[in-house]
Amino acid sequence: MEPLRLIFENLPEVLSIPEDLQHRKVEVIFWPLETILSNVQDDILSFFGCISDFPDREPQGEQALRLGFE
């Protein structure tokens, strides 16, 4: 039996349980997706431009020659 994941755009008041899951030990989690999506967007925006004064790198020398890469 594969896990069942359902995403509802508008959650109904009553959910129908598939017959093969009825009378079994299951875990049900209600997790509002708006909260997750807004947190991810806020996290991404907080990183935007966060290293504006990052120092320039010192010269790293010549690139080493590797076999097969010319």
PDB file of N, H, CA, C and O in Angstrom:
ATOM      1  N   MET A   1       0.842  -1.189   0.000  1.00  0.00           N
ATOM      2  CA  MET A   1       0.000   0.000   0.000  1.00  0.00           C
ATOM      3  C   MET A   1       0.878   1.240   0.000  1.00  0.00           C
ATOM      4  O   MET A   1       1.742   1.391   0.864  1.00  0.00           O
ATOM      5  N   GLU A   2       0.667   2.105  -0.939  1.00  0.00           N
ATOM      6  H   GLU A   2      -0.035   1.982  -1.640  1.00  0.00           H
ATOM      7  CA  GLU A   2       1.389   3.370  -1.026  1.00  0.00           C
ATOM      8  C   GLU A   2       0.702   4.417  -0.164  1.00  0.00           C
ATOM      9  O   GLU A   2      -0.514   4.369   0.017  1.00  0.00           O
ATOM     10  N   PRO A   3       1.467   5.362   0.369  1.00  0.00           N
ATOM     11  CA  PRO A   3       0.831   6.450   1.132  1.00  0.00           C
ATOM     12  C   PRO A   3      -0.072   7.281   0.232  1.00  0.00           C
ATOM     13  O   PRO A   3       0.161   7.394  -0.971  1.00  0.00           O
ATOM     14  N   LEU A   4      -1.071   7.842   0.815  1.00  0.00           N
ATOM     15  H   LEU A   4      -1.260   7.751   1.793  1.00  0.00           H
ATOM     16  CA  LEU A   4      -2.020   8.680   0.083  1.00  0.00           C
ATOM     17  C   LEU A   4      -1.812  10.116   0.525  1.00  0.00           C
ATOM     18  O   LEU A   4      -1.919  10.429   1.711  1.00  0.00           O
ATOM     19  N   ARG A   5      -1.515  10.987  -0.424  1.00  0.00           N
ATOM     20  H   ARG A   5      -1.428  10.733  -1.387  1.00  0.00           H
ATOM     21  CA  ARG A   5      -1.356  12.405  -0.118  1.00  0.00           C
ATOM     22  C   ARG A   5      -2.358  13.183  -0.950  1.00  0.00           C
ATOM     23  O   ARG A   5      -2.370  13.080  -2.177  1.00  0.00           O
ATOM     24  N   LEU A   6      -3.183  13.947  -0.293  1.00  0.00           N
ATOM     25  H   LEU A   6      -3.173  14.030   0.704  1.00  0.00           H
ATOM     26  CA  LEU A   6      -4.187  14.754  -0.979  1.00  0.00           C
ATOM     27  C   LEU A   6      -3.967  16.216  -0.625  1.00  0.00           C
ATOM     28  O   LEU A   6      -3.768  16.564   0.539  1.00  0.00           O
ATOM     29  N   ILE A   7      -4.007  17.069  -1.645  1.00  0.00           N
ATOM     30  H   ILE A   7      -4.169  16.786  -2.591  1.00  0.00           H
ATOM     31  CA  ILE A   7      -3.924  18.511  -1.426  1.00  0.00           C
ATOM     32  C   ILE A   7      -5.234  19.108  -1.924  1.00  0.00           C
ATOM     33  O   ILE A   7      -5.616  18.925  -3.079  1.00  0.00           O
ATOM     34  N   PHE A   8      -5.910  19.820  -1.041  1.00  0.00           N
ATOM     35  H   PHE A   8      -5.599  19.969  -0.102  1.00  0.00           H
ATOM     36  CA  PHE A   8      -7.194  20.432  -1.375  1.00  0.00           C
ATOM     37  C   PHE A   8      -7.011  21.934  -1.504  1.00  0.00           C
ATOM     38  O   PHE A   8      -6.375  22.556  -0.653  1.00  0.00           O
ATOM     39  N   GLU A   9      -7.559  22.522  -2.558  1.00  0.00           N
ATOM     40  H   GLU A   9      -8.075  22.017  -3.249  1.00  0.00           H
ATOM     41  CA  GLU A   9      -7.591  23.976  -2.687  1.00  0.00           C
ATOM     42  C   GLU A   9      -8.636  24.563  -1.739  1.00  0.00           C
ATOM     43  O   GLU A   9      -8.480  25.675  -1.236  1.00  0.00           O
ATOM     44  N   ASN A  10      -9.702  23.798  -1.504  1.00  0.00           N
ATOM     45  H   ASN A  10      -9.829  22.894  -1.913  1.00  0.00           H
ATOM     46  CA  ASN A  10     -10.769  24.218  -0.602  1.00  0.00           C
ATOM     47  C   ASN A  10     -11.217  22.978   0.162  1.00  0.00           C
ATOM     48  O   ASN A  10     -12.012  22.191  -0.351  1.00  0.00           O
ATOM     49  N   LEU A  11     -10.717  22.796   1.381  1.00  0.00           N
ATOM     50  H   LEU A  11     -10.071  23.436   1.798  1.00  0.00           H
ATOM     51  CA  LEU A  11     -10.976  21.599   2.175  1.00  0.00           C
ATOM     52  C   LEU A  11     -12.462  21.493   2.521  1.00  0.00           C
ATOM     53  O   LEU A  11     -13.035  22.430   3.077  1.00  0.00           O
ATOM     54  N   PRO A  12     -13.097  20.342   2.191  1.00  0.00           N
ATOM     55  CA  PRO A  12     -14.509  20.171   2.550  1.00  0.00           C
ATOM     56  C   PRO A  12     -14.654  19.912   4.053  1.00  0.00           C
ATOM     57  O   PRO A  12     -13.674  19.619   4.739  1.00  0.00           O
ATOM     58  N   GLU A  13     -15.876  20.023   4.548  1.00  0.00           N
ATOM     59  H   GLU A  13     -16.672  20.261   3.991  1.00  0.00           H
ATOM     60  CA  GLU A  13     -16.139  19.785   5.964  1.00  0.00           C
ATOM     61  C   GLU A  13     -15.971  18.318   6.334  1.00  0.00           C
ATOM     62  O   GLU A  13     -15.611  18.001   7.468  1.00  0.00           O
ATOM     63  N   VAL A  14     -16.230  17.414   5.380  1.00  0.00           N
ATOM     64  H   VAL A  14     -16.523  17.671   4.459  1.00  0.00           H
ATOM     65  CA  VAL A  14     -16.151  15.972   5.630  1.00  0.00           C
ATOM     66  C   VAL A  14     -15.270  15.347   4.557  1.00  0.00           C
ATOM     67  O   VAL A  14     -15.408  15.655   3.373  1.00  0.00           O
ATOM     68  N   LEU A  15     -14.357  14.463   4.980  1.00  0.00           N
ATOM     69  H   LEU A  15     -14.245  14.213   5.942  1.00  0.00           H
ATOM     70  CA  LEU A  15     -13.484  13.771   4.032  1.00  0.00           C
ATOM     71  C   LEU A  15     -13.916  12.319   3.890  1.00  0.00           C
ATOM     72  O   LEU A  15     -14.286  11.675   4.871  1.00  0.00           O
ATOM     73  N   SER A  16     -13.869  11.808   2.668  1.00  0.00           N
ATOM     74  H   SER A  16     -13.568  12.331   1.871  1.00  0.00           H
ATOM     75  CA  SER A  16     -14.160  10.399   2.434  1.00  0.00           C
ATOM     76  C   SER A  16     -12.869   9.612   2.577  1.00  0.00           C
ATOM     77  O   SER A  16     -11.842   9.984   2.009  1.00  0.00           O
ATOM     78  N   ILE A  17     -12.921   8.523   3.335  1.00  0.00           N
ATOM     79  H   ILE A  17     -13.756   8.220   3.796  1.00  0.00           H
ATOM     80  CA  ILE A  17     -11.754   7.687   3.561  1.00  0.00           C
ATOM     81  C   ILE A  17     -11.816   6.502   2.596  1.00  0.00           C
ATOM     82  O   ILE A  17     -12.830   5.805   2.544  1.00  0.00           O
ATOM     83  N   PRO A  18     -10.745   6.265   1.829  1.00  0.00           N
ATOM     84  CA  PRO A  18     -10.746   5.109   0.923  1.00  0.00           C
ATOM     85  C   PRO A  18     -10.967   3.802   1.698  1.00  0.00           C
ATOM     86  O   PRO A  18     -10.509   3.666   2.833  1.00  0.00           O
ATOM     87  N   GLU A  19     -11.667   2.851   1.086  1.00  0.00           N
ATOM     88  H   GLU A  19     -12.039   2.962   0.164  1.00  0.00           H
ATOM     89  CA  GLU A  19     -12.022   1.602   1.766  1.00  0.00           C
ATOM     90  C   GLU A  19     -10.800   0.837   2.256  1.00  0.00           C
ATOM     91  O   GLU A  19     -10.843   0.236   3.329  1.00  0.00           O
ATOM     92  N   ASP A  20      -9.706   0.848   1.485  1.00  0.00           N
ATOM     93  H   ASP A  20      -9.671   1.336   0.613  1.00  0.00           H
ATOM     94  CA  ASP A  20      -8.537   0.070   1.895  1.00  0.00           C
ATOM     95  C   ASP A  20      -7.804   0.687   3.097  1.00  0.00           C
ATOM     96  O   ASP A  20      -6.920   0.049   3.667  1.00  0.00           O
ATOM     97  N   LEU A  21      -8.160   1.913   3.486  1.00  0.00           N
ATOM     98  H   LEU A  21      -8.879   2.431   3.023  1.00  0.00           H
ATOM     99  CA  LEU A  21      -7.575   2.530   4.674  1.00  0.00           C
ATOM    100  C   LEU A  21      -8.497   2.486   5.885  1.00  0.00           C
ATOM    101  O   LEU A  21      -8.063   2.747   7.007  1.00  0.00           O
ATOM    102  N   GLN A  22      -9.750   2.161   5.666  1.00  0.00           N
ATOM    103  H   GLN A  22     -10.103   1.948   4.754  1.00  0.00           H
ATOM    104  CA  GLN A  22     -10.704   2.121   6.772  1.00  0.00           C
ATOM    105  C   GLN A  22     -10.370   0.971   7.719  1.00  0.00           C
ATOM    106  O   GLN A  22      -9.921  -0.090   7.285  1.00  0.00           O
ATOM    107  N   HIS A  23     -10.592   1.190   9.005  1.00  0.00           N
ATOM    108  H   HIS A  23     -10.957   2.051   9.358  1.00  0.00           H
ATOM    109  CA  HIS A  23     -10.383   0.201  10.062  1.00  0.00           C
ATOM    110  C   HIS A  23      -8.922  -0.245  10.139  1.00  0.00           C
ATOM    111  O   HIS A  23      -8.639  -1.404  10.445  1.00  0.00           O
ATOM    112  N   ARG A  24      -8.001   0.671   9.862  1.00  0.00           N
ATOM    113  H   ARG A  24      -8.231   1.612   9.613  1.00  0.00           H
ATOM    114  CA  ARG A  24      -6.565   0.401   9.953  1.00  0.00           C
ATOM    115  C   ARG A  24      -5.927   1.491  10.806  1.00  0.00           C
ATOM    116  O   ARG A  24      -6.511   2.552  11.027  1.00  0.00           O
ATOM    117  N   LYS A  25      -4.741   1.210  11.271  1.00  0.00           N
ATOM    118  H   LYS A  25      -4.267   0.348  11.091  1.00  0.00           H
ATOM    119  CA  LYS A  25      -3.988   2.209  12.022  1.00  0.00           C
ATOM    120  C   LYS A  25      -3.335   3.150  11.011  1.00  0.00           C
ATOM    121  O   LYS A  25      -2.506   2.717  10.211  1.00  0.00           O
ATOM    122  N   VAL A  26      -3.700   4.428  11.040  1.00  0.00           N
ATOM    123  H   VAL A  26      -4.374   4.780  11.690  1.00  0.00           H
ATOM    124  CA  VAL A  26      -3.177   5.420  10.093  1.00  0.00           C
ATOM    125  C   VAL A  26      -2.827   6.700  10.848  1.00  0.00           C
ATOM    126  O   VAL A  26      -3.262   6.914  11.980  1.00  0.00           O
ATOM    127  N   GLU A  27      -2.048   7.525  10.207  1.00  0.00           N
ATOM    128  H   GLU A  27      -1.695   7.351   9.288  1.00  0.00           H
ATOM    129  CA  GLU A  27      -1.730   8.846  10.741  1.00  0.00           C
ATOM    130  C   GLU A  27      -2.359   9.883   9.820  1.00  0.00           C
ATOM    131  O   GLU A  27      -2.227   9.801   8.599  1.00  0.00           O
ATOM    132  N   VAL A  28      -3.035  10.848  10.406  1.00  0.00           N
ATOM    133  H   VAL A  28      -3.142  10.914  11.398  1.00  0.00           H
ATOM    134  CA  VAL A  28      -3.665  11.919   9.633  1.00  0.00           C
ATOM    135  C   VAL A  28      -3.068  13.232  10.122  1.00  0.00           C
ATOM    136  O   VAL A  28      -3.073  13.520  11.319  1.00  0.00           O
ATOM    137  N   ILE A  29      -2.552  14.028   9.184  1.00  0.00           N
ATOM    138  H   ILE A  29      -2.548  13.795   8.212  1.00  0.00           H
ATOM    139  CA  ILE A  29      -1.961  15.317   9.523  1.00  0.00           C
ATOM    140  C   ILE A  29      -2.658  16.391   8.695  1.00  0.00           C
ATOM    141  O   ILE A  29      -2.742  16.282   7.472  1.00  0.00           O
ATOM    142  N   PHE A  30      -3.151  17.413   9.356  1.00  0.00           N
ATOM    143  H   PHE A  30      -3.083  17.501  10.349  1.00  0.00           H
ATOM    144  CA  PHE A  30      -3.715  18.570   8.667  1.00  0.00           C
ATOM    145  C   PHE A  30      -2.694  19.689   8.784  1.00  0.00           C
ATOM    146  O   PHE A  30      -2.415  20.170   9.882  1.00  0.00           O
ATOM    147  N   TRP A  31      -2.141  20.102   7.655  1.00  0.00           N
ATOM    148  H   TRP A  31      -2.369  19.711   6.763  1.00  0.00           H
ATOM    149  CA  TRP A  31      -1.052  21.073   7.637  1.00  0.00           C
ATOM    150  C   TRP A  31      -1.411  22.163   6.630  1.00  0.00           C
ATOM    151  O   TRP A  31      -1.381  21.912   5.426  1.00  0.00           O
ATOM    152  N   PRO A  32      -1.752  23.369   7.095  1.00  0.00           N
ATOM    153  CA  PRO A  32      -2.123  24.435   6.152  1.00  0.00           C
ATOM    154  C   PRO A  32      -0.937  24.843   5.281  1.00  0.00           C
ATOM    155  O   PRO A  32       0.103  25.244   5.804  1.00  0.00           O
ATOM    156  N   LEU A  33      -1.079  24.745   3.980  1.00  0.00           N
ATOM    157  H   LEU A  33      -1.924  24.419   3.555  1.00  0.00           H
ATOM    158  CA  LEU A  33       0.018  25.026   3.053  1.00  0.00           C
ATOM    159  C   LEU A  33       0.331  26.505   2.938  1.00  0.00           C
ATOM    160  O   LEU A  33       1.457  26.858   2.588  1.00  0.00           O
ATOM    161  N   GLU A  34      -0.615  27.378   3.219  1.00  0.00           N
ATOM    162  H   GLU A  34      -1.530  27.091   3.504  1.00  0.00           H
ATOM    163  CA  GLU A  34      -0.334  28.809   3.135  1.00  0.00           C
ATOM    164  C   GLU A  34       0.800  29.185   4.074  1.00  0.00           C
ATOM    165  O   GLU A  34       1.640  30.012   3.721  1.00  0.00           O
ATOM    166  N   THR A  35       0.840  28.605   5.246  1.00  0.00           N
ATOM    167  H   THR A  35       0.158  27.933   5.533  1.00  0.00           H
ATOM    168  CA  THR A  35       1.887  28.891   6.222  1.00  0.00           C
ATOM    169  C   THR A  35       3.247  28.460   5.699  1.00  0.00           C
ATOM    170  O   THR A  35       4.220  29.206   5.813  1.00  0.00           O
ATOM    171  N   ILE A  36       3.324  27.273   5.131  1.00  0.00           N
ATOM    172  H   ILE A  36       2.533  26.668   5.038  1.00  0.00           H
ATOM    173  CA  ILE A  36       4.588  26.741   4.614  1.00  0.00           C
ATOM    174  C   ILE A  36       5.086  27.604   3.462  1.00  0.00           C
ATOM    175  O   ILE A  36       6.254  27.992   3.442  1.00  0.00           O
ATOM    176  N   LEU A  37       4.220  27.906   2.508  1.00  0.00           N
ATOM    177  H   LEU A  37       3.272  27.591   2.524  1.00  0.00           H
ATOM    178  CA  LEU A  37       4.636  28.667   1.327  1.00  0.00           C
ATOM    179  C   LEU A  37       5.071  30.075   1.694  1.00  0.00           C
ATOM    180  O   LEU A  37       6.041  30.578   1.126  1.00  0.00           O
ATOM    181  N   SER A  38       4.387  30.727   2.624  1.00  0.00           N
ATOM    182  H   SER A  38       3.600  30.319   3.086  1.00  0.00           H
ATOM    183  CA  SER A  38       4.782  32.083   2.983  1.00  0.00           C
ATOM    184  C   SER A  38       6.109  32.080   3.730  1.00  0.00           C
ATOM    185  O   SER A  38       6.905  33.004   3.564  1.00  0.00           O
ATOM    186  N   ASN A  39       6.368  31.056   4.555  1.00  0.00           N
ATOM    187  H   ASN A  39       5.721  30.305   4.690  1.00  0.00           H
ATOM    188  CA  ASN A  39       7.647  30.971   5.264  1.00  0.00           C
ATOM    189  C   ASN A  39       8.801  30.765   4.293  1.00  0.00           C
ATOM    190  O   ASN A  39       9.864  31.361   4.464  1.00  0.00           O
ATOM    191  N   VAL A  40       8.607  29.933   3.278  1.00  0.00           N
ATOM    192  H   VAL A  40       7.743  29.450   3.139  1.00  0.00           H
ATOM    193  CA  VAL A  40       9.659  29.692   2.285  1.00  0.00           C
ATOM    194  C   VAL A  40       9.951  30.978   1.529  1.00  0.00           C
ATOM    195  O   VAL A  40      11.116  31.316   1.318  1.00  0.00           O
ATOM    196  N   GLN A  41       8.921  31.699   1.119  1.00  0.00           N
ATOM    197  H   GLN A  41       7.975  31.424   1.290  1.00  0.00           H
ATOM    198  CA  GLN A  41       9.122  32.939   0.385  1.00  0.00           C
ATOM    199  C   GLN A  41       9.850  33.965   1.251  1.00  0.00           C
ATOM    200  O   GLN A  41      10.747  34.655   0.766  1.00  0.00           O
ATOM    201  N   ASP A  42       9.476  34.074   2.521  1.00  0.00           N
ATOM    202  H   ASP A  42       8.747  33.514   2.915  1.00  0.00           H
ATOM    203  CA  ASP A  42      10.150  35.010   3.421  1.00  0.00           C
ATOM    204  C   ASP A  42      11.616  34.641   3.593  1.00  0.00           C
ATOM    205  O   ASP A  42      12.471  35.526   3.622  1.00  0.00           O
ATOM    206  N   ASP A  43      11.925  33.342   3.710  1.00  0.00           N
ATOM    207  H   ASP A  43      11.230  32.623   3.687  1.00  0.00           H
ATOM    208  CA  ASP A  43      13.310  32.900   3.863  1.00  0.00           C
ATOM    209  C   ASP A  43      14.137  33.254   2.639  1.00  0.00           C
ATOM    210  O   ASP A  43      15.269  33.719   2.775  1.00  0.00           O
ATOM    211  N   ILE A  44      13.598  33.044   1.450  1.00  0.00           N
ATOM    212  H   ILE A  44      12.679  32.667   1.339  1.00  0.00           H
ATOM    213  CA  ILE A  44      14.326  33.349   0.218  1.00  0.00           C
ATOM    214  C   ILE A  44      14.578  34.851   0.117  1.00  0.00           C
ATOM    215  O   ILE A  44      15.681  35.276  -0.225  1.00  0.00           O
ATOM    216  N   LEU A  45      13.564  35.647   0.412  1.00  0.00           N
ATOM    217  H   LEU A  45      12.668  35.301   0.690  1.00  0.00           H
ATOM    218  CA  LEU A  45      13.720  37.096   0.318  1.00  0.00           C
ATOM    219  C   LEU A  45      14.714  37.625   1.337  1.00  0.00           C
ATOM    220  O   LEU A  45      15.364  38.641   1.091  1.00  0.00           O
ATOM    221  N   SER A  46      14.846  36.952   2.487  1.00  0.00           N
ATOM    222  H   SER A  46      14.318  36.127   2.687  1.00  0.00           H
ATOM    223  CA  SER A  46      15.786  37.428   3.490  1.00  0.00           C
ATOM    224  C   SER A  46      17.235  37.239   3.049  1.00  0.00           C
ATOM    225  O   SER A  46      18.123  37.921   3.560  1.00  0.00           O
ATOM    226  N   PHE A  47      17.495  36.319   2.102  1.00  0.00           N
ATOM    227  H   PHE A  47      16.773  35.765   1.687  1.00  0.00           H
ATOM    228  CA  PHE A  47      18.848  36.105   1.607  1.00  0.00           C
ATOM    229  C   PHE A  47      19.202  37.026   0.437  1.00  0.00           C
ATOM    230  O   PHE A  47      20.380  37.192   0.123  1.00  0.00           O
ATOM    231  N   PHE A  48      18.222  37.614  -0.196  1.00  0.00           N
ATOM    232  H   PHE A  48      17.264  37.479   0.060  1.00  0.00           H
ATOM    233  CA  PHE A  48      18.458  38.426  -1.383  1.00  0.00           C
ATOM    234  C   PHE A  48      19.333  39.627  -1.036  1.00  0.00           C
ATOM    235  O   PHE A  48      18.940  40.469  -0.229  1.00  0.00           O
ATOM    236  N   GLY A  49      20.504  39.708  -1.636  1.00  0.00           N
ATOM    237  H   GLY A  49      20.824  39.024  -2.291  1.00  0.00           H
ATOM    238  CA  GLY A  49      21.400  40.825  -1.430  1.00  0.00           C
ATOM    239  C   GLY A  49      22.021  40.884  -0.054  1.00  0.00           C
ATOM    240  O   GLY A  49      22.413  41.961   0.394  1.00  0.00           O
ATOM    241  N   CYS A  50      22.123  39.744   0.638  1.00  0.00           N
ATOM    242  H   CYS A  50      21.805  38.869   0.274  1.00  0.00           H
ATOM    243  CA  CYS A  50      22.589  39.782   2.016  1.00  0.00           C
ATOM    244  C   CYS A  50      24.095  39.987   2.135  1.00  0.00           C
ATOM    245  O   CYS A  50      24.565  40.335   3.219  1.00  0.00           O
ATOM    246  N   ILE A  51      24.875  39.786   1.071  1.00  0.00           N
ATOM    247  H   ILE A  51      24.494  39.504   0.191  1.00  0.00           H
ATOM    248  CA  ILE A  51      26.331  39.959   1.163  1.00  0.00           C
ATOM    249  C   ILE A  51      26.737  41.102   0.229  1.00  0.00           C
ATOM    250  O   ILE A  51      27.530  40.908  -0.692  1.00  0.00           O
ATOM    251  N   SER A  52      26.201  42.260   0.468  1.00  0.00           N
ATOM    252  H   SER A  52      25.557  42.418   1.216  1.00  0.00           H
ATOM    253  CA  SER A  52      26.480  43.389  -0.420  1.00  0.00           C
ATOM    254  C   SER A  52      27.920  43.884  -0.278  1.00  0.00           C
ATOM    255  O   SER A  52      28.463  44.452  -1.225  1.00  0.00           O
ATOM    256  N   ASP A  53      28.551  43.682   0.884  1.00  0.00           N
ATOM    257  H   ASP A  53      28.110  43.220   1.653  1.00  0.00           H
ATOM    258  CA  ASP A  53      29.913  44.165   1.089  1.00  0.00           C
ATOM    259  C   ASP A  53      30.920  43.013   1.169  1.00  0.00           C
ATOM    260  O   ASP A  53      31.921  43.103   1.880  1.00  0.00           O
ATOM    261  N   PHE A  54      30.644  41.927   0.431  1.00  0.00           N
ATOM    262  H   PHE A  54      29.831  41.854  -0.147  1.00  0.00           H
ATOM    263  CA  PHE A  54      31.527  40.766   0.439  1.00  0.00           C
ATOM    264  C   PHE A  54      32.883  41.157  -0.143  1.00  0.00           C
ATOM    265  O   PHE A  54      32.926  41.747  -1.222  1.00  0.00           O
ATOM    266  N   PRO A  55      33.989  40.849   0.530  1.00  0.00           N
ATOM    267  CA  PRO A  55      35.306  41.296   0.043  1.00  0.00           C
ATOM    268  C   PRO A  55      35.728  40.560  -1.232  1.00  0.00           C
ATOM    269  O   PRO A  55      35.315  39.427  -1.474  1.00  0.00           O
ATOM    270  N   ASP A  56      36.559  41.226  -2.041  1.00  0.00           N
ATOM    271  H   ASP A  56      36.895  42.147  -1.845  1.00  0.00           H
ATOM    272  CA  ASP A  56      37.081  40.599  -3.248  1.00  0.00           C
ATOM    273  C   ASP A  56      38.045  39.484  -2.872  1.00  0.00           C
ATOM    274  O   ASP A  56      38.731  39.562  -1.852  1.00  0.00           O
ATOM    275  N   ARG A  57      38.094  38.435  -3.710  1.00  0.00           N
ATOM    276  H   ARG A  57      37.537  38.372  -4.538  1.00  0.00           H
ATOM    277  CA  ARG A  57      39.016  37.326  -3.464  1.00  0.00           C
ATOM    278  C   ARG A  57      40.420  37.693  -3.913  1.00  0.00           C
ATOM    279  O   ARG A  57      40.613  38.421  -4.886  1.00  0.00           O
ATOM    280  N   GLU A  58      41.375  37.181  -3.194  1.00  0.00           N
ATOM    281  H   GLU A  58      41.219  36.590  -2.404  1.00  0.00           H
ATOM    282  CA  GLU A  58      42.771  37.335  -3.593  1.00  0.00           C
ATOM    283  C   GLU A  58      43.030  36.458  -4.811  1.00  0.00           C
ATOM    284  O   GLU A  58      42.311  35.480  -5.016  1.00  0.00           O
ATOM    285  N   PRO A  59      44.046  36.779  -5.633  1.00  0.00           N
ATOM    286  CA  PRO A  59      44.358  35.917  -6.783  1.00  0.00           C
ATOM    287  C   PRO A  59      44.640  34.486  -6.313  1.00  0.00           C
ATOM    288  O   PRO A  59      45.286  34.274  -5.287  1.00  0.00           O
ATOM    289  N   GLN A  60      44.147  33.515  -7.075  1.00  0.00           N
ATOM    290  H   GLN A  60      43.622  33.686  -7.909  1.00  0.00           H
ATOM    291  CA  GLN A  60      44.268  32.114  -6.702  1.00  0.00           C
ATOM    292  C   GLN A  60      45.383  31.394  -7.452  1.00  0.00           C
ATOM    293  O   GLN A  60      45.557  30.188  -7.277  1.00  0.00           O
ATOM    294  N   GLY A  61      46.146  32.109  -8.286  1.00  0.00           N
ATOM    295  H   GLY A  61      46.006  33.089  -8.428  1.00  0.00           H
ATOM    296  CA  GLY A  61      47.210  31.465  -9.048  1.00  0.00           C
ATOM    297  C   GLY A  61      46.674  30.873 -10.337  1.00  0.00           C
ATOM    298  O   GLY A  61      45.498  31.019 -10.673  1.00  0.00           O
ATOM    299  N   GLU A  62      47.565  30.200 -11.050  1.00  0.00           N
ATOM    300  H   GLU A  62      48.520  30.081 -10.777  1.00  0.00           H
ATOM    301  CA  GLU A  62      47.181  29.607 -12.333  1.00  0.00           C
ATOM    302  C   GLU A  62      46.367  28.339 -12.107  1.00  0.00           C
ATOM    303  O   GLU A  62      46.546  27.631 -11.116  1.00  0.00           O
ATOM    304  N   GLN A  63      45.464  28.071 -13.058  1.00  0.00           N
ATOM    305  H   GLN A  63      45.319  28.646 -13.863  1.00  0.00           H
ATOM    306  CA  GLN A  63      44.654  26.853 -12.980  1.00  0.00           C
ATOM    307  C   GLN A  63      45.543  25.649 -13.265  1.00  0.00           C
ATOM    308  O   GLN A  63      46.322  25.668 -14.219  1.00  0.00           O
ATOM    309  N   ALA A  64      45.439  24.618 -12.463  1.00  0.00           N
ATOM    310  H   ALA A  64      44.807  24.602 -11.689  1.00  0.00           H
ATOM    311  CA  ALA A  64      46.241  23.417 -12.653  1.00  0.00           C
ATOM    312  C   ALA A  64      45.772  22.653 -13.877  1.00  0.00           C
ATOM    313  O   ALA A  64      44.575  22.594 -14.160  1.00  0.00           O
ATOM    314  N   LEU A  65      46.710  22.073 -14.596  1.00  0.00           N
ATOM    315  H   LEU A  65      47.682  22.121 -14.366  1.00  0.00           H
ATOM    316  CA  LEU A  65      46.346  21.229 -15.748  1.00  0.00           C
ATOM    317  C   LEU A  65      45.984  19.835 -15.248  1.00  0.00           C
ATOM    318  O   LEU A  65      46.666  19.258 -14.401  1.00  0.00           O
ATOM    319  N   ARG A  66      44.897  19.318 -15.794  1.00  0.00           N
ATOM    320  H   ARG A  66      44.343  19.787 -16.481  1.00  0.00           H
ATOM    321  CA  ARG A  66      44.434  17.986 -15.395  1.00  0.00           C
ATOM    322  C   ARG A  66      44.367  17.109 -16.628  1.00  0.00           C
ATOM    323  O   ARG A  66      44.107  17.596 -17.728  1.00  0.00           O
ATOM    324  N   LEU A  67      44.596  15.844 -16.454  1.00  0.00           N
ATOM    325  H   LEU A  67      44.807  15.448 -15.560  1.00  0.00           H
ATOM    326  CA  LEU A  67      44.533  14.916 -17.581  1.00  0.00           C
ATOM    327  C   LEU A  67      43.123  14.901 -18.161  1.00  0.00           C
ATOM    328  O   LEU A  67      42.137  14.818 -17.428  1.00  0.00           O
ATOM    329  N   GLY A  68      43.044  14.980 -19.466  1.00  0.00           N
ATOM    330  H   GLY A  68      43.845  15.047 -20.061  1.00  0.00           H
ATOM    331  CA  GLY A  68      41.753  14.939 -20.123  1.00  0.00           C
ATOM    332  C   GLY A  68      41.063  16.280 -20.225  1.00  0.00           C
ATOM    333  O   GLY A  68      40.049  16.387 -20.914  1.00  0.00           O
ATOM    334  N   PHE A  69      41.570  17.306 -19.568  1.00  0.00           N
ATOM    335  H   PHE A  69      42.393  17.219 -19.008  1.00  0.00           H
ATOM    336  CA  PHE A  69      40.969  18.629 -19.617  1.00  0.00           C
ATOM    337  C   PHE A  69      42.022  19.600 -20.153  1.00  0.00           C
ATOM    338  O   PHE A  69      43.009  19.893 -19.478  1.00  0.00           O
ATOM    339  N   GLU A  70      41.806  20.086 -21.353  1.00  0.00           N
ATOM    340  H   GLU A  70      41.004  19.848 -21.901  1.00  0.00           H
ATOM    341  CA  GLU A  70      42.781  21.000 -21.953  1.00  0.00           C
ATOM    342  C   GLU A  70      42.133  22.312 -22.281  1.00  0.00           C
ATOM    343  O   GLU A  70      42.792  23.215 -22.795  1.00  0.00           O
TER     344      GLU A  70
END
